[in-house]
Amino acid sequence: MFEQPRWHAEAGFAIAAGLLWLWVGAHGGALTFAVAVVPAVMLLASGGSTLLWPGDHRIPHFMASGGVLGVVLAALAWPALGLAAGGTLIGLCAASFIAAGTVSVRQEPHVEDVPLPRPSLRLWARVGLDEAVMASLQAWMRFPRGAEAARVHREVIEATEFFEERGWLDKPIEYHAEPPALAAPQVQPGRARGFDFEHLSFESEYEPHVLEPGRDRFLAYSANRTAHAWMLRHRGAERPWLVCLHGFRMGSPRIDLSAFDPGLYHEKLGLNLMVPVLPLHGPRKAGWRSGDRFLDGDAVDTVHAEAQAIWDIRRLLSWIRSTGAGPIGVYGISLGGYNTALLASIESDLACAIAGVPLADMARIFWHHGPELHVRHAEHLGLGRSQLERVFRPIAPLSMEPRVPREHRAIFGGVSDRIVPVEMIRDLWRHWERPRIEWYQGGHLSFNSDPRIAVLIRETLRDSGLSGA
């Protein structure tokens, strides 16, 4: 789909919408102007940038988010704006949102072994949704600066040397110690999205290795030292288990259970579900948002969090096995897909591994989504992508061989994913010896809308013995 137009005519929608918002603000009071100027600036800036400096993949983030914000505000203000002005604003802002998806699809080069996107209004809207979410992630992401950035660089060097001395860069699987079995987690009842579930909690007991850089800081995240999981299980007969691993910024039962449909997997297919909360997420968060200090520029914290994720999941697996369970499969999305791939390289007796829209390379995602100024500053300090690749190697699924049989591995991804680059999904597929994969026409967040993904998951569960359906 890669095109190189001199001018993106679609930018005109955002420019027109921004100008109209300014007009609305200028003809209202101070409060009206204060509200109107926000979508106006976002739309004018992104529209003008698209027109004058096309090609930067971050520009559509803010055109899409400006379009969404503009539609919401115009709908709320419609009675005061009047039918004509309100309707025109909604139409132009919606067109700006679609234009962001259009520009994004048009300017991305084709990746080998990935099907071409088929241009359509539906595809552009799905990509626009990804772009709007990326604007939110970019706006609220914490990036180290000044003395903190220097500390991050120093820790990366020290951690890499530490790993190399112990042989973990050559044999990364040995970085992951065998955790103690989980004997008796606390269990409390809960309810979310119309489903009764059980809330498990237990002391993680994970600690970075003695003398490992960043150890004391990571252990000081007190809430993170208690692990949590949401569980739905059938009483009586032995049942197979599906361990479901959530994505970045998730970690609450309401959000997590919406991603792993209990009505299908638990009730219809008869599986027991275990949904662990990843470190630094949900009730384990270290900042005011779920996921803070995980994937936000502090590389050594990310290493510890990822190692702890595998440690905690393996402890839950030991508890599941102690109950006399049937086969156990794992299914993760996005960051959960990363953990699925890593777990499938460490655990030897998983029945299946399904990686959905999977992140597969931490260093690459930092460099792909990091704001240009922060990336340049990191390089100025001497912290390059190759150094990040080395420090992440002990937690990198692409550095380890999968242990789940090839016929029981499965992957799915969107051909126009704007959150996880599609070449990353392709690279995991190649590393996994090209198992079954489904590419759908959409972005990162639209996989549940494609029926072929549901078929892929159900057939993988059936063929690995988890489900008879």
N, C-alpha and C positions, 0 to 999 in steps of 0.2 A: 504493500500500500504506500510505500515511501514516495512522497512527492515533494517537489521543491518549488512551490509557487513564489513569485515575487511579492504578491500581495494575497493575504487571506481575507477575502471579501466578507467572511463570516464575522470578522472583527467589528463590522459596522453595527451589528445588533447590540453588542456590549457598549460601544461608544454612544449610540442613540439612547440606550437605556440609562447610561450614566448621566447624559445631558438632561434627560427628562427628570431624573431624580433631583438634579441640581435645580431645575426650574421649579419643581414641587417645593423643595426646601426654601428657595428664595421667596416664594409667594405665601409661605406660612410663617408661623412665629419661630422663636428661637428653638423651642423644643422640636418643632417639625424639621427645621434645618439640621439640628444635631442628629436626628434619626436618619434623615435623607442622605446626609453627606457620607455615611458609611458605605452603603451599596454604591453610591455615586462614584466614590474614589476607587473602590475595588473594580467596578466595571470599566470606568474610564482608563485606569492604569493598565488593566489586563488587555482591554481592547486596543489601546494605543500601542502597547508593547507587541501584541500579536501582529498588528499592522506594520509596525516599523522595524521590529527586531524578531522576526519569526524564528522558531527553532528551539528555544529554551523550553524544556519539558515542564518547568515549574509554572510558566505563565498560565496554562489552562487550569491549574489548581484554583487560582483565584478568580478566573472568569466563571468557572462552574460554581464556586461557593458564593460569589457575588450574585449570580443568577438565582440561586436558591434563596439567599437572604432577601433579594429584591422581591421575589414572588411572595414570600411569607409576609413581608412588611406591607406590600401593596394590597394583599388580600385583607390584612387587618385594618388598613386605612381606607379601604374602598368606600365605605359610607361617607367619609369626609372628602375624599378625592373626587367622587362623582363617577358615574358609569364609564364615561369616555376615557378620562385620565387613568382611572384605576385599571380598566380593561387593557388599555394600551401599555401601561407599565407591566402588568402581569405577562402580557404577550411578549414584550421585548425582553424581559428578564428570563422567561422560559426559553425563548429563542437563544439567548446568550448561553444558557446552560447546555442546550443541545449543540450550539456552536463550539463550546469548549470540547465536547466529546468528538465532534467532527474534526477539529484541528488536531487534537491529540492522536486520533487514528491515522490521519493523513500524514503526519510528520514522523511517525515511527518506522524505522527500517524493518524489513522482513527478516525474521530469524529462521535459520535453517531448521528443518524438522518440525516446524510449527505451522499449522494451516493458516492461510491468509484470512484476515478479517473480511467479512462480507458487509459492505456499507449498508446501513439501514437506520431508520429512526430509532429502533429499539437498541441497536448496538451503540449508537451515539449517546443515548440516554444512560445506558449502563456504564459507559466509559466516563460520562459526565459525573456520575455518582462517585466513582473512584476518585476523580479529580477533586471533587468537593471535599471528600474525606481527607485526601492528602493535604489540602489547604489547612484543615483543622489540625492534623498531626504536625505539619510544619510550624504553624503558628504557636503551638503549645509545647513543642519539643524543647527540652533543655539541652543546650550545648555548652560544654566547658569553655571558659574564657579566662584569659590572664593567667594568674598563678595556678588556678585549677587545671587549665589546659596543659601547663608545664608539668603538673603532677601526674596527669593522665599519661603524658608521653613518657615520663620517667618510669611509671609503673609498668607500661607496656614493655619497655626495654628490660626491666628487672624480671618481669614475669616470663618473658620469652627465654631469658638466660636460665631462669629457674627450671622451666619445662625442659629445655635442652639438656641441662646437666643430669636430669633424671630420666632422659630417654623418651619423654612423652611426645616429642615432636616426631620421632620415628615410629613410636608405638602408642598412638594417642588413646587407644582403648584402655591402656594400663593407668591412665590418669584417673579413671573412675573406680574408686574403691567399692568393694562389696558392702552394701549397707546392712545393718542388723535387721532381722525379721521384725515385722510389725505384729505385736501380739494382741493388743486390746485398745483400739482407738475409741475415743468418746463418740457416742452416737446420739443425735438429737433429731426430733422430727421437724420437718419443714414443709412448706407448700409454696409453689411458684407456677404461674401459667396454667393453673388448674390441675397440677399434678402434685401428689404427695411424694416427698423424697426424704432421704435421711442425710443429715449433715454430719460427716465424719470430721474429726479433728484429732491431731496427735502432735507430739513434739517431733519436729523434723530430725533433730540430732545431727544435721549436716554441719560440717565445719570445713572451710578450706584447709588445705594441707598446712602443717606447721611451717612457718617461715614464708609461706606463699604471700606475695605482695597483695595488699588490700584486705587481708584476712580480718584484722581488727575492725575496720570500718564496716565490712559486710556483716560481721556478727553483731554489730551495734544496731542493726535494723531489727528491733525487738519483735514487732508484729510478724515479721517474716519467719521467725523461728518456730512458729506454730503452723503446721500444714493443715489444709482443709480440702475436702472433696464433697461433691454432691453424688448421692447414690440412689438408684432405683433398682430394687431387686424383688424377685418373686419369692414367695414363701414355699417351702416344701421341696419339690423335686430339684435335683441338680440342673442348673442352667448354664449355658455359655455366657461369657462376659465380653462386653465391648467397652474398652477404655477410651474415652473421648477427650481429646486434648484441645482446649480452646485457643483463640488467637490473642494477639496483642491488645491491651486495654480492656479485655473482658475480665471475667472472674467473679461475677455475681450469678446466683442461680437463675434469676429471671432471664438474663442475657444468654447464659451458657446453654440452658435448656431449650432456648429458641433455636440455637444452632444445631442441636443434636436431638431431633424430633422424638420425644418419648412416646408419642402416639404411634409412631412407626416402629422404632427399634425396640422399645420396651414392651408395648402392648401388642402390636400386630406380629412382630417377629419373635417375641417371647424372650428377648435378651435381658440380662441384668446389665445395667449401665453404671459405670464409674466415671465421674467427671472431676479429675483433680484440678485444684486451683494452682496455677503456676506461681512460682516465687515472685514476690513484689507486686502481685495482682490481688484485686478484691480485698478481702480482710487481711491480706498480708502486705498491703502497700506500704511503701516507705515515704511517699510524698502525699500530696492531696489528690493525685489522680492515680487510678489503677495503672500499673506498669511503669511508673516513674523509676528511674535508675536502671531500667532494662531497655536496651536499645536506644539510649539517649546520649550516647557519646562517651560514656565512662566504660571503656573497653573491659577493664578487669572486673568491674561489678557485673558486667554481662557474662563473662566467663563463669564467675561464681554462681550467678543465678541459673545459668543453663546447667551447670554441673549439679546444682541442688535440685533442679526440676527432674533430672533423670534419677537422682538418689531417692527423692520422695515417691516418684511413680513406681520405682522398683520395690520400695517398702510396701506400697499398696498392693502390688502384684503378689508379694509374699503373703499378705493377709488374705487376699482372694484365694490363693492356692490352698491356704490352711483350712478353708471352709469346705474343701472337697469339690471345687468348682470344675466345670467342664472346660472346653477350650477357651482361650483368651485371645481376642484380637484387639488391635489399636487403630484408631481413626482420628486424625487431627487435621485442623484447618489453619492455614497461614503459619503463624509461629508454632501452633500445635502440629502442623505438618512437619516443621523442622524437628520438633521433639519426637514425632513419630519415626522419622528417618533415623535419628540418632539412637532411639531406643531399639529399633530393629537391627542395629549394628552391635548392640551390647547384650540384649536378651536373646537366648537361643531357642526358646520354646513358645514364641508367639505364633498363633495360628495364622494371622494375616496382618498386614500393615497397609493402611490406606492413607496416602498423603494428599490432602486437598489444598489446592493453590499454595503449595509449600514454599516458604522461605527456605533457602538451602545454603546460603553463603553470607555470613554476618558482615565480613569486610566489604563485600560488594554492595550490600544494602546501605551501609554507612556512606560509602562513596557515591552511590547513585542518588540518594535522597538528601544528603547533607547540603545545606546552603553553601553556595559557592565561596562566600567570604570565610566561613568556618573551615571548609576543606582547604582553602589556600593558607589559612593560618596554621592548620595542623601540619601541612607540608612545610611551611616556613620554620616550624619548630623541629622539623626532621621526622615527623610521624607520617609515613607513607602507607599506601594500601598494602604493600608487601609485608610491612611490619604487622599490620592488623591481621593479615592472613595467617602469619606464623603464630601470633598469640592466641588466635581462635582455633588453631588446629586441634587441640585436645577435645574440643566440643563440636568439631565439624563433621557432619555426616558424610561429606564428600571425601573425607580422609580415612574413612573406615569402610570395610566391606559388610554389606547387609547379610544377616544370618537367617532371616525369614526366607523360605523357598521362593524362587522367582515367580512361580505360578500363583503365589498368594500375595504378591505385591501389586499395588494399583495406585495410579496417580491421576488426578484431574486438574485442569487449569484453563483459564480464560485466554483466548487468543489476543486480547487487548487489555490484559491486566496492567494497571497503572500503579499498583502498590507493591507487588512482587514482580520484578522484571521477568518476562516470559522465558528469556534464555536461562534463567536460574531454574525454572521448573523443568525445562528441557534438559539441563545438565544433570539434575537428579535422576531423571528418566534414563539417561544414558548410563549414569553411574550404577543404577539399579538393573542394568543389563536389558534395558528396553522392555519392561513388562507392559501389561495392558495400560493404556492411557486414553482418556477422553478429553478432547479439547472442545470447549463450548464457545459459542459466539457471545462473548461478554467480557466483563472486567472481573476484578477480584471479588466483588461482593454479590455477584449475580448467579452463583453456581446453583443455588436452590431452585432457580427458575427454569433450569434445563432438565427435562425428564431423563435424559441419557445418563446424567450423573447419578440419579437415584438407582437406575438400572445397574450401573457399574458397581455401586456400593452393595446393593442387594446380591448381585451375582458373586462378588468377591466373598461376602459373608457366607453365602451358600456353598461355594466351592471349597472353602476352608473349614467347613463343618460347624460354623456358628449358627447357621439358620437353614431350615428346610425349605424356605420360600424362594 
